[in-house]
Amino acid sequence: MRSTADVKNSIQAIGDTSKITKAMKLIATSKMKKAISRYDANLLYFNRVRSALKDILVHSHELHHTFLEKHQQGSPAYIVIAADKGLCGGYNHNILNFAHDFMTDGDKFVITIGQEARAFFERKGTPIDVEYLHISQNPTLYEARNLASDLSTLYKSDEMNEVYLIYTRYFSSVKQVPTALKLLPVELNEFDDIETELDYDCEMNYYPSPHKVFDVLVPQYIIGLIYGALIQAFASENSARMMAMDASSKNADEMLSKLEIEMNRARQAAITMEITEIVGAMDALT
């Protein structure tokens, strides 16, 4: 049996750890709520953009555009969003293993967002073409615009023949699902979940042309997808961290309860030993 001093040290160490995990849980909960609020605020605008794109795809025949066609040259590109740090349960493990399994063999263009994604692919021996750090900790439209602009330029230059966005989709605080979403080329089946503003059968005329309208709308569409994915990944990360810290706090409380029992037993043993020594000393004197 351990001494009371050892048990006291263990109680103090676990108590300090419990305070940290509870504080981290509160911080993660606050960040998750802010992320969902920002995502909801952007959702209406993004859905209107998607609705306009679907309307053009459905009602414009023989429409040719670089964003609609898979290029013959170039390699498939994958944008993988993970966290910059750990302590978030299985969040990084799940999304990164999903991304690795989803990627095709052979040449590919890999873009990582987050230090954990970079470290993972370095361990796997997968070359990383572009890396972004610290974006996942504070997703902004500014960063989404920069990434979308770079993607558009690379896709137009035939360095990529298709682009996939791999992130963790947020459903609730207890459900986050690794997801792969095709960014480019834009395909009609990607809009099954969205309704057009009007229902009509005739072909719509766009000014100055559907091609010019696509030049404006598709980059906005890509920005919206990237920003939404960054926000959902951020919410998923902090939700997973919140759950992990909650579980850690509960484990710490259970360990403290066991240590308190052990402390009581150690005290009782020490008292019993002292009584035994006193009784033994009295017997020796008599």
N, C-alpha and C positions, 0 to 999 in steps of 0.2 A: 504493500500500500504506500502511495506517495505521501510525502510530508505535507502539512498544511501550507507551508511556504510555496511549494511547487504548485499546489492546486490554486492558490491565490494568484500566482503569476499567470497560470493558464486562464483563469477567469478574467483577469484584467486584459490579456491579449485578445481573447475572443470577444469580450465586451467592446473593445476599441474597434475590432473588425466589424462587429455588428453595427456600430454607429456609422461607419463608412458605407457599408452596403445599404443601409436605410437612407442615407443622404443621397447616394447614387441612384437609388430607386426613385426618389422624389424628383431629382434632376431629369432622369430619363422620362418620367411621366410628363413633366412640363414640356420637354422638347417634343415628345410625340404629339401632344395636343396642339402645339403651335404648328407642327408640320402638317397635320390634318387640316387645320384651319386654312393654311396657305394653299393646300391642294384644292380644297373646296372652292376657294375664291377664284382659282384659275380654271376650274372645271367648266363653267358656263361658256367662257370665251373659247376654250379648246374644243368643246362639242360643236359650237357654231362653225368653227373652221373645218372640222371633220364633216359636218353636214354639207357645207358648200363643196368640199372636194368630192363627196359621194354624189352629189347632184351633177357635177360636171362629168364624172366617170359614167354615170348611168345614161345621161342624155346627150353626150357628145360622141358621135360615131367616128371611127377611124382617127382617134386622137393619138398623136405621136409626140412623145416628150422624153427627154433623157431620164427623168425621174420615174417614168412608167415602164421602162424597159431594162431587163437584166443584160448587162454588158457582156460581150464575148471575152473581153480582156479583163485583167485584174483578178483579185482574189476575194473570197468572202471576208467580210469584216465583222468583228465582234466587239461590242462595247460592254464591258463587264463592270458592274457597280457593286462594290463591297465597302466595308468600313475602313477607317484609318486606324482603328484599334480594336482590341478584343474585349473581353469581359461582357459578352452579349450572347451567352449560351451557344447554340448551334447555328447562329445566323450566318457567320462567315463560312463555316464548314459546308452548310447546305447549299448556298448560292454558288460557291466556287467549284464544288464537285459537280453540281448541275451544269455549270458553264463548261467545265472540262469535258463532260460526257456529251454535251450538245454540239461542241465544235467538230467540224469535219477534219479528217486527216489531210496532210499535205500543206501546201502554202496557204497562209491566212494572215489577215491584218488584225492584230490584237491591240485594243485600246483598253487600258485599265483605269478605273477610278477608285482610289483608295489604296493605302499602303498594304493592306492585307491581300488585295488582289495581286498587286505587284509581287509580293513575297511568294504567294502561292505559285504563280506561273514561273517564277525564277526557280523554285524548287522542282517544278515539273520539267524544266528545261525548255519551256516554250518561249520563243523570242517575243518581246514586247515592243511594238512599234511606237506607241504614244502612251504616256502615262500622265494622269492628273492626280495630284495629291491635295488633300484638305477640302476638296469640293463637297464631298459627301457629308462633311460636318456642318456645312452651312450652305445648302443649295440655293442658288439665286438664278433669276432669269438671265442675268448678265453672263454667267458661266454657261448656261444652256445655249444662249445665242452664239457664244464663241465656238462651242463644240459643234453646233449645227452648221455654222459657217464653214468650219474646217471640213466637216463631212461632205457638205455640198460640193466644195471645191475638189476634194479627192475623188468623189464619185463622178463628177463631170470630166475629170481628167483620166478616167478609166483605170485608176489604181484599185478600185473596188468594183466588184460586179453585183454585190448585194450587201446589205448592212443589217445586222441583228443587234438588238438591244437586250441585254440579259440583266435582270434586276429582280428584287424581291417585291412582289405585289402585296400590298397591305389590304387585308379584308377586315380584321378586327384585332384587338389587343392579344388575342390567343390564336390567331390564324394569319400566317404570312406564307406565301407560296412562291418559290422560285419560278420565274417566268421568262420566256424568250419571245420577243416581239420583233417582227420584221419592220424596219424603218424604210428601206429602199430595196427594190423599186416599190412604188406605191401600188397596191393591188386592191381590187374591189372587195375581195373577201375579208379584208382587214376592217371593213366598215359594217359588218353584219349587225353590230350592236347599236348602231346609230340610225336615226330616222332623218329623212330629208325634210326641209321646211315645207315644200309643196309636193303634191302628188299629181303628176301630169305625164302624158305620153309623148308629146311633141318634143322636137329637138330645140334646146335653148341656144340662143345666140348670145355670145359674151363679147364685151367690148374691152379692149380692141380685138382680143381673140382668146379662145380657151388656153392656148399656149402661153400667152402673156399672163393670164390670170394664174396659171399653174406656177409660173416663175415667182409669183408673190405668195401664193397660198401654201405651196409645199414646204418652203423654208419655215413658215409659221407653224405648219403642222409638225414638222420635225422638232422645232423648238418646244412646242407643247408636249410632245411625247417624251422628250429628254427631261424637261423640267418636271413633268408628272412622275416619271420613273425615279428621278433623284429624290423627290419629296417622299414618294412611297417607300423607297429604300431607306431613307432617313427615319421615317416613322417606324418601319419594320425593325430597323436596328435598335432604336430606343425602346420599342415595345419588347423586343427580345431581351434587351439589357434590364428593363424593368422587371420582367419575369425572373431572370437569372438572379438579380439582386434580392428579389422577394424570397426566392427559394433559399438563397444564402443566408438571409436574415432569419428565416425560420429554422434553418439548420443550426445557426449560431445560438438561437434561443433554446433549442433542444439540448445542445451541448452544454449551455450554461446551467440548465436544469439538472443535468446529470452531474456536472461538476459541483453544484451546490450540495447534492446528496453525498458526493464523495468528500466534500469539505466537512460536512456534518459527521460523516463516519470517521474521518481523520481526527477531528476534534475529540470525538467520543473515545477513539483509541488512545489519543494523547492523555485525556483525562483519566481513562482507565489505567494507563501505564503509571501516571503520577500517583494515583490512589494505591496501586499495587506497591510502588516503591515506598510510599509512606507507611503502609501496613507492614511491609517487610522490615523497614527500619525500626518501627515500634516493637516488632517481635524480637528483633536482634537486641534491643535495649533491655527487654524484659527477659 
